[in-house]
Amino acid sequence: MAKTDYFIGEALLGSGSSLAHIDLIIGSKDGPVGISFANALSNPSIGHGGLLACIRPNLLTKPISMVIPKVTVSKMEEANKIFGPAQAAVAKAIADAVEENLIPMNKIDEWLLIVSVFIHPEAKDYRKIYQYNYGATKLAIQRALKNYPPIEKIFYDKDRAKHPVAGLKVPRLWRPPYIQVALDAPSLEHQLKVVKQLPKSDRIIIEIGTPFLKKYGMEAIQKIREVAPEKFIVADLKTLDVGKLEVDFAFDATADAVVASGLASPKSIDKFLLEARRLGIYGFVDTMEVVDPIEKLKQLKQIPDVVILHRAIDVEGAIEGSDDAQRQKWQFVPKIKELYADKKLASGKDRVLVAVAGGLEPSTAEYALKMKADILIIGRYITSSKDIKNSMRQFINILPGYSDIDLKRIHVDDDDTNSLKSK
């Protein structure tokens, strides 16, 4: 059986009520596209009936194409936008794509196009409707026939992008190392001031510390979220049992990550991590007071997203809590990475990140980074400082790579020339 062609493309151009969003399918007449084309033309649905793409009345474009409105057409005014500027734009874009050799000349009688068009009910400017739909259709065709995007592009942008319609950016840990600011002091007023004074940086994540959580409950997460809507927020639950319930509570309060105690039973930790993964948030395991973190991790069936090497506050002044002892514990950082070396993500990134905590200062932080720590957890040095922004900067400035807002983040229109090429 001969191979049938099948391509999918998408593009969004413009802004406001005149913007155009095109989804299209290009394929062979004798394949699934041909069947879908015939069904759509012979069995139109109410308000979404397809129409053939005409350059002008009585002049179809080639390849033969169908325009289908995404928004229900209920009034003649809305129908005029589809049958007028939108239809003309799509038809002309397809014809130009053939003339410019985007669509091969030898395929114009073999292929069909199904073009789904978004026209906002409040769109008024016919010229803009035409321009945006023309450009979006042509771009979608180009992307479809180039099999865009390559998977490398998706890996690169998926955690950087902010969807313009969703209106929010859900943060992910895509660019370590990070500074995790631990809000431990049980004072909501103080912690709100701390968060507001932090410098703007993608490298800062926020921890709702255990004492803070114990005093205010899940409200602590919600209040911090109000002043830091796009920050990555970690709920330091230090869960020992019934982890599923605590994960659910934190998730409902908008936490991006939850922390289980490494002292919990392997079965409890596994349930905790499984629930976090089911809800799409990060599961941390804090190995505070765990004698051999590697041995404990080997007992788990689930893979944590982050493992914390943690020196307790109460032992910081003791002999076993000295900086030398802390550095010795950080020798586990490369060992943990080695443990999960064969679990790397398809993008090549580490499957498991390693965080270090316990009385960190800029001097000791540099050693932690040298050991390849991914997250530096810092509390009082920042939250008790008289100059929070400056104290934070002391840590941010030692991080490798640019440390402020990711200026290359793509928000609305994409620049395909910057995309990574497919292998």
C-alpha positions in Angstrom: 0.0 0.0 0.0 1.3 3.4 -1.0 2.3 5.7 1.9 -0.2 8.6 2.4 1.0 12.0 3.4 -0.2 13.6 6.7 1.1 16.8 8.2 -0.1 19.0 11.1 0.6 22.7 11.6 -0.3 25.5 13.9 0.3 29.3 14.2 -0.9 32.3 16.2 -0.4 35.8 15.0 -1.6 39.2 16.0 -3.2 40.5 19.2 -6.5 41.6 20.7 -9.8 40.7 19.1 -8.3 40.6 15.6 -5.7 37.8 16.4 -5.6 34.7 14.2 -5.1 31.2 15.4 -4.8 28.6 12.7 -4.8 24.8 13.1 -4.5 22.8 9.9 -4.0 19.3 8.5 -2.4 18.6 5.1 -2.7 15.2 3.6 -3.5 12.8 0.8 -7.0 12.6 -0.8 -6.9 8.8 -0.3 -5.9 8.9 3.3 -7.5 10.0 6.6 -7.4 13.7 5.6 -9.5 12.9 2.5 -12.1 11.0 4.6 -12.3 13.8 7.2 -12.6 16.4 4.4 -15.5 14.5 2.7 -17.3 14.0 6.1 -16.9 17.7 7.1 -18.2 18.9 3.7 -21.2 16.5 3.5 -22.2 16.6 7.2 -21.7 20.2 8.4 -22.3 20.8 12.1 -24.5 23.7 13.2 -22.4 26.9 13.6 -19.2 25.1 12.4 -20.0 24.3 8.8 -17.0 24.1 6.5 -16.6 26.1 3.4 -14.2 25.6 0.5 -11.4 28.2 0.4 -12.0 30.5 -2.5 -9.6 33.3 -3.7 -12.8 34.9 -5.1 -16.2 33.5 -5.9 -15.9 30.7 -8.4 -12.1 30.4 -8.0 -11.0 27.7 -5.6 -7.4 27.6 -4.4 -5.2 24.6 -4.8 -4.7 22.2 -3.2 -8.4 22.1 -2.6 -8.9 23.4 1.0 -11.7 23.7 3.6 -12.1 26.5 6.1 -13.8 25.5 9.4 -14.7 28.1 12.0 -13.7 27.3 15.6 -16.1 29.8 17.2 -19.8 29.0 16.7 -21.2 31.2 14.0 -24.7 32.3 15.1 -25.2 35.7 13.3 -24.8 36.9 9.8 -22.2 39.4 11.0 -20.0 36.6 12.2 -20.6 34.6 9.0 -19.5 37.6 6.9 -16.1 37.5 8.6 -15.6 33.8 7.8 -16.9 34.0 4.2 -15.1 37.3 3.7 -11.6 38.2 5.0 -10.9 34.9 6.7 -11.7 32.7 3.6 -9.9 35.1 1.3 -6.8 35.1 3.5 -6.6 31.3 3.8 -7.1 30.8 0.1 -4.5 33.4 -0.9 -2.0 32.1 1.6 -2.3 28.5 0.2 -2.0 29.8 -3.4 1.1 31.8 -2.4 2.6 28.8 -0.6 2.4 26.8 -3.9 3.9 29.7 -5.9 6.7 30.0 -3.4 7.4 26.3 -3.5 6.4 25.7 0.1 3.8 23.2 -1.2 5.3 21.1 -4.0 3.6 21.7 -7.4 3.3 17.9 -8.0 1.1 17.6 -4.8 -1.5 20.2 -5.6 -4.0 17.7 -7.0 -3.0 14.9 -4.5 -3.3 16.9 -1.2 -6.2 18.5 0.7 -6.0 21.0 3.5 -8.4 21.3 6.4 -7.9 24.7 8.0 -9.5 25.5 11.4 -9.8 29.3 11.8 -10.4 31.3 15.0 -12.3 34.6 14.5 -13.1 36.5 17.7 -16.8 37.6 17.9 -15.7 41.1 18.7 -13.3 41.4 15.7 -14.2 44.5 13.6 -11.2 45.3 11.4 -11.5 43.3 8.2 -8.0 44.3 7.1 -6.4 42.9 10.3 -8.5 39.8 10.1 -7.2 39.2 6.6 -3.6 40.0 7.4 -3.3 37.9 10.5 -5.1 34.9 9.0 -3.0 35.1 5.9 0.2 35.2 7.8 -0.9 32.5 10.3 -2.0 30.1 7.5 1.2 30.5 5.6 3.3 30.0 8.8 1.2 26.9 9.8 1.8 25.4 6.3 5.5 26.0 6.6 5.6 24.5 10.0 3.5 21.5 9.0 5.7 20.6 6.1 8.9 21.0 8.1 7.5 18.8 10.9 7.9 21.7 13.3 8.6 21.9 16.1 11.6 19.6 16.7 11.6 17.8 20.0 14.7 19.8 21.1 12.7 23.0 20.7 9.9 21.6 22.9 12.4 20.6 25.6 14.0 24.0 25.5 10.8 26.1 25.7 8.3 24.0 27.6 9.3 25.3 31.0 10.2 28.8 29.8 7.1 29.8 27.9 4.2 31.8 29.2 0.9 31.0 27.5 -0.7 34.4 26.5 -4.3 33.2 26.9 -3.8 31.2 30.1 -2.4 34.4 31.6 0.0 32.6 34.0 3.3 30.9 34.0 3.5 27.7 36.1 7.1 27.5 37.3 9.3 24.4 36.9 12.8 23.7 37.9 14.3 23.8 34.4 17.4 25.9 35.0 19.4 25.0 38.1 21.1 26.0 40.3 18.5 27.8 42.3 18.4 29.7 45.6 15.6 28.4 47.8 14.6 31.0 50.4 13.3 29.2 53.5 10.6 31.2 55.2 10.8 29.6 58.7 9.9 32.3 61.1 6.2 31.9 62.1 5.2 35.5 61.3 3.0 36.1 58.2 3.6 39.8 58.3 7.4 39.4 58.3 7.5 36.8 55.6 5.3 38.8 53.3 7.8 41.7 53.7 10.6 39.3 52.9 9.1 38.1 49.7 8.2 41.6 48.5 11.8 42.6 49.0 13.4 39.8 47.1 15.1 40.8 43.8 13.4 39.8 40.5 15.1 36.6 39.4 14.1 33.3 37.9 16.7 31.6 40.1 14.8 32.2 43.3 12.3 29.7 44.7 10.4 30.0 47.9 10.0 27.5 50.7 7.1 27.7 53.2 9.1 26.4 56.2 7.8 23.9 58.7 7.3 26.3 61.7 5.5 28.8 59.3 3.2 26.0 58.1 2.5 24.7 61.5 1.3 28.1 62.7 -0.8 29.2 59.7 -1.5 25.9 58.0 -2.2 25.9 54.2 -3.1 29.6 54.5 0.6 30.4 54.6 1.0 29.0 51.1 -2.0 30.9 49.8 -0.9 34.2 51.3 2.6 34.0 49.8 1.1 33.0 46.5 -0.9 36.2 46.4 2.3 38.3 46.5 4.4 35.9 44.4 1.9 34.5 41.8 4.6 33.1 39.5 7.2 31.8 42.0 8.0 28.2 42.6 6.7 27.5 46.1 7.8 24.5 48.2 5.7 23.3 51.1 8.1 21.9 53.7 5.7 19.4 55.2 8.4 17.0 56.5 5.7 14.3 56.2 6.3 11.1 58.1 3.0 9.3 57.5 -0.4 9.6 55.6 1.5 11.5 52.9 -1.3 11.4 50.4 -3.5 13.6 52.5 -0.8 16.2 53.2 0.2 16.3 49.5 -3.4 17.0 48.6 -3.7 19.8 51.1 -0.6 21.5 49.8 -1.6 21.0 46.2 -5.0 22.6 46.8 -3.2 25.6 48.4 -1.2 26.0 45.1 2.1 24.6 46.2 4.5 23.6 43.4 6.4 21.1 45.5 6.1 19.1 48.8 8.7 17.7 51.1 8.7 14.3 52.9 11.0 13.4 55.7 13.6 10.9 54.8 13.1 9.3 58.2 9.6 8.0 57.1 9.3 4.4 56.0 10.1 3.7 52.4 6.4 2.7 51.8 5.2 6.1 53.2 7.7 8.0 51.1 6.7 6.1 48.0 3.1 6.9 48.5 4.0 10.5 49.1 6.0 10.7 45.8 3.4 8.8 43.9 0.7 11.3 44.9 2.9 14.3 44.1 3.5 12.9 40.6 -0.2 12.1 40.1 -1.0 15.8 40.8 1.9 17.1 38.7 3.9 18.7 41.4 7.4 18.0 42.7 8.2 15.5 45.4 11.2 16.3 47.7 12.8 14.0 50.2 14.6 15.6 53.1 17.4 13.4 54.4 17.9 15.3 57.7 19.2 12.8 60.3 19.3 10.0 57.8 22.7 8.4 58.4 23.2 7.0 54.9 21.0 8.9 52.3 22.2 6.6 49.4 21.0 3.5 51.2 17.7 5.1 52.1 17.1 6.2 48.5 17.9 2.7 47.2 15.0 1.4 49.3 12.5 3.6 47.4 10.5 2.3 44.5 9.5 5.8 43.4 12.1 8.4 42.2 12.1 11.7 44.0 12.4 14.9 42.0 14.7 16.5 44.6 16.8 15.1 47.4 17.8 17.4 50.2 21.0 17.1 52.2 20.1 18.9 55.4 22.0 20.0 58.5 19.5 20.7 61.3 19.4 24.2 62.8 19.7 22.7 66.4 23.1 21.1 65.6 24.7 24.0 63.7 26.7 25.1 66.8 27.6 21.5 67.8 30.8 19.7 66.7 28.8 17.4 64.4 27.3 20.4 62.9 30.6 22.2 62.0 31.3 23.4 58.4 33.7 20.5 58.0 30.9 18.0 58.9 28.6 19.9 56.5 31.2 19.7 53.7 31.6 16.0 54.4 27.9 15.5 54.0 27.9 17.3 50.7 30.1 14.6 49.4 26.8 12.8 48.9 25.8 15.2 46.1 27.8 13.5 43.3 26.9 10.1 44.8 23.2 10.8 44.6 23.6 12.0 41.0 25.5 8.8 40.2 22.7 6.7 41.8 20.3 8.2 39.3 22.7 8.6 36.3 20.8 6.0 34.2 17.5 7.8 34.9 18.2 11.0 33.1 15.4 12.7 31.2 15.2 12.4 27.4 16.4 16.0 27.2 19.6 15.0 28.9 18.8 16.8 32.1 19.2 15.1 35.5 16.1 13.3 36.6 16.9 14.0 40.2 18.1 17.4 41.6 20.1 17.7 44.8 19.5 20.5 47.3 21.7 21.4 50.3 20.6 23.2 53.5 21.8 24.2 56.9 23.4 27.5 57.8 24.6 28.3 54.3 26.7 31.5 53.7 28.2 32.7 50.5 31.6 31.1 51.3 30.1 27.7 52.0 27.6 28.1 49.1 30.5 28.2 46.6 31.7 24.8 47.8 28.2 23.4 47.5 28.1 24.6 43.9 31.5 23.1 43.2 30.0 19.8 44.3 27.3 20.4 41.7 24.4 21.1 44.1 21.3 22.2 42.2 19.5 24.1 45.0 20.9 26.1 47.8 18.4 26.4 50.7 19.0 29.5 52.7 17.0 30.8 55.6 18.1 33.3 58.3 21.0 34.8 56.3 18.4 36.3 54.0 15.1 36.4 56.0 16.7 38.0 59.1 18.8 40.4 57.2 18.4 44.2 57.5 19.0 44.4 53.7 17.2 41.4 52.2 17.8 42.3 48.6 21.6 42.7 49.1 21.9 39.5 51.1 20.0 37.7 48.3 22.3 39.2 45.7 25.4 37.8 47.5 24.1 34.3 46.6 22.6 35.1 43.2 25.9 36.6 42.0 27.8 33.4 42.6 25.5 31.3 40.5 26.8 30.3 37.1 25.0 31.8 34.1 22.8 34.8 34.0 20.9 35.2 37.2 18.0 37.5 36.6 14.8 37.3 34.6 15.1 35.1 31.5 14.9 37.8 28.8 14.8 35.1 26.1 11.5 33.7 27.2 8.9 33.5 24.5 5.5 34.8 25.4 3.3 35.1 22.3 4.8 35.1 18.8 7.6 32.6 18.1 10.8 33.2 16.2 11.3 30.0 14.3 14.8 31.0 13.2 15.9 30.6 16.8 14.6 27.1 17.2 16.9 24.2 17.5 17.1 22.0 14.4 15.8 18.4 14.4 18.4 15.7 14.5 
